[in-house]
Amino acid sequence: MIRVRLIGHIRTSVGVEEVEFQDDRLGAGAMVERLRSMCREEDPGFNSYNTLAMIEEGDAFVPAASEREIRSGDRVVLIPFSHGG
């Protein structure tokens, strides 16, 4: 299971604070696209290019610029670049 905590307007768009994916492995970009598909808006305002992903152990990256796979047991925080202080 992969747990993803959503911050700022990503949380607002998806409508929940945390999402759990049952996948053993999931590409970072694919994870963002799944979250986008859960939104009510046609264009929720976040994507793989304007979102920072942080893994609990301290790794941070932009999903579009990384081939990073998220693995079962990872806890991820997604932060939009436009998130305030």
C-alpha positions in Angstrom: 0.0 0.0 0.0 1.2 3.5 -0.9 -0.1 6.4 1.2 -0.2 9.9 -0.3 -0.9 13.0 1.8 -2.2 15.9 -0.2 -1.5 19.6 0.6 -3.1 22.9 -0.4 -5.2 23.0 -3.5 -4.4 19.4 -4.4 -6.3 18.3 -1.2 -9.1 20.7 -2.1 -9.4 19.4 -5.7 -9.3 15.7 -4.7 -11.5 16.3 -1.7 -9.6 14.3 0.8 -6.4 14.7 2.9 -4.9 11.3 2.2 -5.2 8.7 -0.5 -4.1 5.0 -0.3 -3.2 3.1 -3.4 -3.0 -0.7 -3.2 -0.3 -1.0 -5.9 3.1 -2.6 -5.1 4.8 -0.1 -7.4 3.5 3.1 -9.1 5.3 5.6 -11.3 5.3 9.1 -9.8 3.7 10.6 -12.9 1.1 7.9 -13.0 0.3 8.6 -9.4 -0.4 12.3 -10.1 -2.6 11.4 -13.1 -4.7 9.0 -11.0 -5.2 11.8 -8.5 -6.2 14.2 -11.2 -8.8 11.7 -12.4 -10.3 11.7 -8.9 -11.0 15.5 -9.1 -14.3 17.1 -9.7 -12.8 19.9 -11.9 -11.8 19.2 -15.5 -8.5 21.0 -14.9 -7.7 20.7 -11.2 -4.7 23.0 -11.5 -2.0 20.5 -10.5 0.0 18.1 -12.7 3.3 16.3 -12.8 5.2 19.5 -13.7 3.9 21.9 -10.9 3.9 19.5 -8.0 6.7 18.5 -5.6 6.7 14.9 -4.3 8.4 14.1 -1.0 9.0 10.6 0.2 9.1 10.1 4.0 12.8 9.2 4.0 13.6 12.7 2.6 13.7 12.2 -1.2 12.1 15.1 -3.0 11.4 15.4 -6.8 9.1 16.7 -9.5 7.1 13.7 -10.8 7.5 14.8 -14.5 11.3 15.0 -14.2 11.8 11.6 -12.6 11.4 8.0 -13.5 10.9 7.4 -9.8 8.7 4.6 -8.8 6.8 4.8 -5.6 6.8 1.5 -3.7 4.5 -0.2 -1.3 5.2 1.1 2.2 6.2 4.5 1.0 4.5 7.6 2.5 4.4 10.4 0.0 3.5 14.1 0.5 2.4 16.0 -2.6 2.8 19.8 -2.4 1.8 22.2 -5.2 4.4 24.8 -6.1 1.8 27.5 -5.6 1.3 26.5 -1.9 1.8 29.4 0.5 4.0 29.6 3.6 
